[in-house]
């Protein structure tokens, strides 16, 4: 709600409290679900002028309080009004009780002012204190009472269609009505559940749009006018069984009781602790140690180093990296790797996770008879080729399962490498033996790795290893000149894959469980 700070216009009467709140709640809490009484608020309407009305919100032992709404701000085609200090002849309960009403305080909301008035309390209380709601709820139908100055059907429900259009940033609501609606300022807007949702802020006077203030905003302004007290607002919000201030007081008392109970419990525990400390301590009996349990605990808590090490070697085979129709090409290509293994134990408690580094030296070779490649006319044939490399495989390993004698593990990783020492062996059609040719230069290779170690014992392990080339064949663009013609003998090479075995020996540490 964008209500401005209340503007005091009259000296406050002494606060007498809300002595009659319970008497004003003439409906029980179950009344919220009963049949709607849309005429239930008719005795809250106070006639203060021609087609101008107020609405009763509270009373105490001496006074009854009601509010009116006036347009006190300057707008185009709408001159500013003022809120009178008194109404000489305010008519309550359909004119059956009349009294002089005096302004108590006033609050502004955009171009409108909500003025609070008090009058001597009538002998009988007829107005309704529950329940109010909000204009934000656009479901259902809104209605109001007929203005006796524009209709012979005094105080009957208005049948004109009233529709909530929008809510401005200031909090004022716009209503769409028929031009012949004849809505009067100050009349309540009742929803089809029988609750008051708002108050009409201006008479329609043939217009199709009028403004209104929601009842929750009216409640908030009256709360501020009462200096954060409910003395001027005794109505109950829908869904509650008491006014805002009563509920706040109940919550405050519950919080105080809870804090007192917590303090008492804290004091009790402190006293128990103090009494316990004052009692003489009996000598403690040390339980006999269970040797079997101690041994088991010792085995379970074997200290693992952050870094362990060992050595390993692997031999893998794969298909030829060039298509040779009519020949079985699997495992005619071989690659070898040997080096040092460094085990970084991420899980030092149980040894189930580790990162393994395997820096080492390797070689690649392929061979085929009569040839891997031949030039046109079979003048030159290459039947053996290979190269050397160094690489750094990096793998993440996970221990799977095992017992006291052996265990298994699974790992995946990546191996960057540096290729050098390319050479191949060739013959021509007249030669009886081959010739070796070395190729200068180097290349970078990358491979994906996957491993499954199906047997791990105290000193070593044996596993299945898979590798897949991510980069093209090294020296693929190498050129060879034969009888004046230029050839690229390795241009048809494909990215290879390999499958083989790895044997590792551990020089420090143990495998995980």
NUTOR-867684 format. One line per 4 residues: number of its first residue (from 1); their letters; for each residue x, y, z of C-alpha. Coordinates in pm, whole numbers. Each point is the difference from the previous one (the first is absolute). Layout:
N
NUM> a> X,Y,Z ~ ...
//
This chain:
513
1> xxxx> 0,0,0 ~ 139,340,-96 ~ -161,192,288 ~ 173,318,102
5> xxxx> 84,80,363 ~ -324,94,177 ~ -64,368,38 ~ -132,88,347
9> xxxx> -290,246,-23 ~ -143,-20,349 ~ 118,-64,353 ~ -35,-374,91
13> xxxx> -263,-106,252 ~ 135,-198,295 ~ 41,-365,-90 ~ -271,-210,167
17> xxxx> 93,-340,-153 ~ -202,-253,-181 ~ -227,-117,280 ~ -286,-109,-223
21> xxxx> 190,-190,-273 ~ -133,-340,97 ~ -358,136,15 ~ 37,149,-349
25> xxxx> 88,-339,-151 ~ -364,-103,-20 ~ 86,-276,-243 ~ 193,-306,112
29> xxxx> 318,-112,-172 ~ -204,-255,-191 ~ -207,279,-156 ~ 268,44,-268
33> xxxx> -119,-316,-169 ~ -377,62,48 ~ -249,150,-248 ~ 111,349,-113
37> xxxx> -200,296,140 ~ 63,281,-248 ~ -217,243,199 ~ 183,-70,326
41> xxxx> 192,332,-6 ~ -303,227,-53 ~ 18,124,361 ~ 365,99,-51
45> xxxx> -109,269,-250 ~ -21,355,141 ~ -178,272,-202 ~ 196,326,29
49> xxxx> -133,198,-300 ~ -175,-17,-333 ~ 129,-314,-172 ~ 293,-16,241
53> xxxx> 48,-268,262 ~ 241,-121,264 ~ 81,-347,127 ~ 15,-113,367
57> xxxx> 324,-182,98 ~ 19,10,383 ~ -153,113,328 ~ 102,26,365
61> xxxx> -188,67,323 ~ -79,362,-95 ~ 30,42,-377 ~ -71,-160,-335
65> xxxx> 252,53,-284 ~ -51,18,-376 ~ 205,106,-304 ~ -80,205,-311
69> xxxx> 202,48,-320 ~ 46,344,-162 ~ 188,110,-312 ~ 246,250,153
73> xxxx> 267,7,-273 ~ 4,214,-316 ~ -83,-181,-323 ~ -107,116,-341
77> xxxx> -380,52,-12 ~ -20,-101,366 ~ 46,286,249 ~ 141,-76,344
81> xxxx> -243,-39,292 ~ 52,22,373 ~ -101,-224,285 ~ -237,183,237
85> xxxx> 80,21,368 ~ -354,-108,95 ~ -319,-149,-137 ~ -289,153,191
89> xxxx> -249,-272,-82 ~ 164,-337,-72 ~ -270,-267,-47 ~ 71,-351,132
93> xxxx> -201,-320,-40 ~ -214,124,-291 ~ -75,327,178 ~ -123,-155,325
97> xxxx> 288,164,191 ~ 142,348,-73 ~ 295,175,160 ~ 268,261,-56
101> xxxx> 326,-150,-131 ~ 344,158,50 ~ 316,-66,-202 ~ 271,-182,195
105> xxxx> 286,-48,-246 ~ 67,-19,-373 ~ 230,-198,-231 ~ 78,64,-367
109> xxxx> 21,-258,-278 ~ 97,159,-334 ~ -272,262,-84 ~ -245,-138,259
113> xxxx> -21,46,375 ~ -146,-245,247 ~ -148,196,294 ~ -90,-162,331
117> xxxx> -300,133,197 ~ -144,-73,342 ~ -352,42,130 ~ -167,-82,332
121> xxxx> -63,-371,19 ~ -365,-104,-57 ~ -176,-208,264 ~ -13,-306,-225
125> xxxx> 279,-153,-205 ~ -127,-109,-342 ~ 301,34,-229 ~ 198,-304,-120
129> xxxx> 365,-59,92 ~ 90,-298,-217 ~ 125,-62,-259 ~ 206,216,-245
133> xxxx> 201,-107,-306 ~ 179,168,-294 ~ -71,124,-352 ~ 299,-202,-125
137> xxxx> -229,-303,-10 ~ -169,44,-338 ~ -201,-321,23 ~ -373,18,53
141> xxxx> -239,296,-13 ~ 13,338,176 ~ -312,187,113 ~ -91,299,215
145> xxxx> -307,173,150 ~ -235,230,-191 ~ 28,370,74 ~ -340,111,134
149> xxxx> 41,332,-187 ~ 1,-173,-341 ~ -229,-299,65 ~ -330,-72,169
153> xxxx> 136,-338,112 ~ 186,133,303 ~ 295,-211,122 ~ -75,-289,-235
157> xxxx> 289,-170,-180 ~ 112,169,-320 ~ -36,-219,-311 ~ 242,198,-218
161> xxxx> 307,-188,-127 ~ 315,106,184 ~ 334,-123,-136 ~ 352,60,141
165> xxxx> 216,121,-288 ~ 345,73,142 ~ 199,119,298 ~ 210,314,-39
169> xxxx> 351,37,145 ~ -152,224,267 ~ -217,-291,119 ~ -329,149,-129
173> xxxx> -224,-244,-192 ~ -197,83,-317 ~ -352,-144,-38 ~ -195,-36,-323
177> xxxx> -375,59,40 ~ -300,80,-219 ~ -72,370,-54 ~ -338,-26,168
181> xxxx> 140,-181,306 ~ -34,298,237 ~ 267,-116,248 ~ 40,221,309
185> xxxx> 326,102,167 ~ 71,-179,328 ~ -217,-305,-76 ~ 162,-341,75
189> xxxx> 84,-251,-272 ~ -125,-345,107 ~ 123,-320,-166 ~ -225,-300,-63
193> xxxx> 127,-165,321 ~ -151,282,203 ~ 333,166,96 ~ 86,368,-52
197> xxxx> 278,31,-258 ~ 34,379,-29 ~ -164,345,16 ~ -109,210,-301
201> xxxx> 216,316,-11 ~ -209,211,-243 ~ -360,6,-124 ~ -56,-122,-354
205> xxxx> -230,289,-114 ~ -47,-153,-347 ~ 367,-100,-40 ~ 103,-353,-105
209> xxxx> 311,-4,217 ~ 30,77,370 ~ 271,-53,258 ~ 3,-193,326
213> xxxx> 230,-83,291 ~ 53,-362,106 ~ -102,-92,355 ~ 345,-130,88
217> xxxx> 140,346,-83 ~ -271,163,213 ~ 98,-233,287 ~ 367,91,-33
221> xxxx> -77,375,6 ~ -219,-37,310 ~ 278,-203,165 ~ 242,288,-63
225> xxxx> -255,260,114 ~ -28,-196,327 ~ 378,21,50 ~ 46,-365,-94
229> xxxx> -302,-103,201 ~ -340,-141,-98 ~ -215,246,197 ~ -162,132,-323
233> xxxx> -29,-333,-182 ~ -191,-280,173 ~ -83,-194,-316 ~ 143,-348,-55
237> xxxx> 180,-110,-315 ~ -144,-294,-190 ~ 168,-323,111 ~ 80,132,352
241> xxxx> -190,-26,327 ~ 116,325,161 ~ 129,346,-89 ~ 357,64,-104
245> xxxx> 102,139,339 ~ -152,-292,193 ~ 190,-247,-218 ~ 323,199,44
249> xxxx> -48,2,377 ~ -58,-377,3 ~ 315,-53,-209 ~ 199,229,233
253> xxxx> -114,-189,311 ~ 78,-336,-162 ~ 349,126,-88 ~ 56,120,359
257> xxxx> -121,-333,141 ~ 228,-191,-237 ~ 299,217,93 ~ -75,-47,372
261> xxxx> -28,-379,-44 ~ 329,-12,-190 ~ 171,210,269 ~ -136,-229,275
265> xxxx> 119,-310,-186 ~ 342,156,-52 ~ 21,80,370 ~ -106,-356,92
269> xxxx> 268,-155,-224 ~ 264,235,141 ~ -95,-102,355 ~ 17,-369,-88
273> xxxx> 344,51,-147 ~ 113,190,310 ~ -133,-274,232 ~ 173,-266,-206
277> xxxx> 333,183,16 ~ -26,24,380 ~ -45,-376,44 ~ 321,-203,68
281> xxxx> 112,-195,-303 ~ 21,-379,32 ~ 320,-159,-134 ~ -44,-109,-357
285> xxxx> 40,-364,-89 ~ 194,-52,-315 ~ -160,-273,-212 ~ 217,-285,-110
289> xxxx> 127,39,-352 ~ -130,-242,-258 ~ 310,-103,-196 ~ -202,-122,-300
293> xxxx> -183,331,-24 ~ 324,195,32 ~ 158,-199,-284 ~ -307,51,-221
297> xxxx> 3,374,68 ~ 370,16,-75 ~ -53,-174,-332 ~ -292,226,-85
301> xxxx> 202,313,72 ~ 315,-79,-196 ~ 178,324,-74 ~ 1,88,-370
305> xxxx> 245,243,-154 ~ -111,288,-215 ~ 226,-125,-280 ~ 96,-363,-72
309> xxxx> 196,-124,-301 ~ 84,-300,-216 ~ 82,-107,-357 ~ -215,-135,-283
313> xxxx> 12,-123,-359 ~ -277,-53,-254 ~ -29,-163,-341 ~ -303,73,-220
317> xxxx> -108,-108,-344 ~ -246,140,-250 ~ -121,-18,-357 ~ 203,134,-290
321> xxxx> -44,368,-44 ~ -53,-30,-376 ~ -266,-204,-181 ~ 145,-314,-168
325> xxxx> -284,-190,-172 ~ 6,-377,35 ~ 229,-8,305 ~ -67,-49,369
329> xxxx> 145,316,149 ~ -71,-28,373 ~ 299,15,239 ~ 251,50,-284
333> xxxx> 82,336,161 ~ 175,14,338 ~ 83,268,253 ~ 216,-36,312
337> xxxx> 38,219,308 ~ 221,-28,311 ~ 70,245,278 ~ -42,111,360
341> xxxx> -339,5,178 ~ -81,271,254 ~ -312,-61,212 ~ -160,310,156
345> xxxx> -228,-135,275 ~ -302,232,15 ~ -175,-226,251 ~ 270,-63,262
349> xxxx> -246,-154,247 ~ -122,-293,-212 ~ 206,32,-317 ~ -294,-30,-237
353> xxxx> 78,302,-221 ~ 334,100,-151 ~ 153,188,-293 ~ 270,-196,-182
357> xxxx> 275,163,-208 ~ 202,-224,-237 ~ 283,197,-162 ~ 192,-231,-233
361> xxxx> 142,-100,-338 ~ -191,-175,-277 ~ 17,-127,-356 ~ -237,-71,-288
365> xxxx> 50,-253,-278 ~ -193,-147,-292 ~ 109,-268,-249 ~ -154,-190,-290
369> xxxx> 121,-237,-269 ~ 28,63,-289 ~ -56,371,73 ~ -177,268,202
373> xxxx> 18,231,-301 ~ 135,-18,-353 ~ 52,255,-274 ~ -142,-25,-347
377> xxxx> 151,-294,-186 ~ 121,-153,331 ~ 333,183,-38 ~ 19,76,375
381> xxxx> -165,-193,280 ~ -14,101,367 ~ -60,-305,217 ~ 102,124,348
385> xxxx> -49,335,176 ~ 24,142,349 ~ 90,286,231 ~ 94,72,359
389> xxxx> -169,229,253 ~ -1,117,359 ~ -334,58,173 ~ -164,86,333
393> xxxx> -319,-201,63 ~ -221,145,277 ~ -277,-225,137 ~ -266,23,270
397> xxxx> -40,-340,166 ~ -279,-142,219 ~ 43,-308,212 ~ -295,-235,-64
401> xxxx> 7,-291,244 ~ 241,-244,158 ~ 100,-205,301 ~ 317,-62,198
405> xxxx> 173,-173,-294 ~ -92,202,-309 ~ -213,287,-131 ~ -117,156,-329
409> xxxx> -1,357,-136 ~ -130,206,-291 ~ 157,312,-152 ~ -42,254,-281
413> xxxx> 242,263,-121 ~ 188,187,-267 ~ 355,-23,-140 ~ 179,285,-178
417> xxxx> 320,-102,-183 ~ 294,121,-207 ~ 84,-205,-313 ~ 350,-25,-152
421> xxxx> 229,-249,-177 ~ -227,-93,-291 ~ 151,-269,-228 ~ -120,-254,-254
425> xxxx> 145,-299,-194 ~ -48,-33,-375 ~ 116,-198,-304 ~ -10,45,-373
429> xxxx> -79,-270,-254 ~ 366,-84,-56 ~ 127,1,360 ~ 43,-319,199
433> xxxx> -8,171,342 ~ -164,307,153 ~ 129,349,52 ~ -72,219,305
437> xxxx> -86,367,-34 ~ -25,242,293 ~ -236,295,-11 ~ 99,320,176
441> xxxx> -248,209,198 ~ -241,-51,287 ~ -372,8,80 ~ -245,18,292
445> xxxx> -245,-279,74 ~ -297,-32,240 ~ -168,-321,112 ~ -299,-93,218
449> xxxx> 56,-287,244 ~ -218,-246,190 ~ 124,-275,228 ~ -142,-289,202
453> xxxx> 235,-164,254 ~ -156,-337,68 ~ 276,-116,238 ~ 183,216,256
457> xxxx> 213,-166,267 ~ 248,132,253 ~ 292,59,-240 ~ -158,33,-342
461> xxxx> -301,-3,-226 ~ -113,-116,-344 ~ -256,184,-208 ~ -170,44,-334
465> xxxx> 83,329,-176 ~ -181,178,-285 ~ 138,302,-193 ~ -154,216,-273
469> xxxx> 185,256,-216 ~ -145,351,11 ~ 248,148,-252 ~ 82,-98,-357
473> xxxx> 284,-237,-92 ~ 339,171,52 ~ 193,90,-318 ~ -315,-47,-206
477> xxxx> 115,268,-242 ~ 345,-153,-61 ~ 87,-5,-376 ~ 203,-266,-188
481> xxxx> 127,43,-357 ~ 15,-311,-222 ~ 113,22,-366 ~ -81,369,-8
485> xxxx> -346,-40,152 ~ -87,126,350 ~ -199,-222,239 ~ -129,28,358
489> xxxx> 25,-360,124 ~ -156,72,344 ~ -285,228,-114 ~ -266,-274,25
493> xxxx> 77,-80,365 ~ -301,16,235 ~ -26,75,371 ~ 69,-328,174
497> xxxx> -124,-184,308 ~ 188,-257,206 ~ -75,-271,254 ~ 250,-180,219
501> xxxx> 140,-85,342 ~ 190,198,263 ~ 219,-138,276 ~ 85,228,293
505> xxxx> 225,-53,301 ~ -55,215,307 ~ 317,108,184 ~ -170,197,277
509> xxxx> -344,-14,163 ~ -293,-239,-39 ~ -315,-14,-209 ~ -328,110,161
513> x> -266,-235,134
//
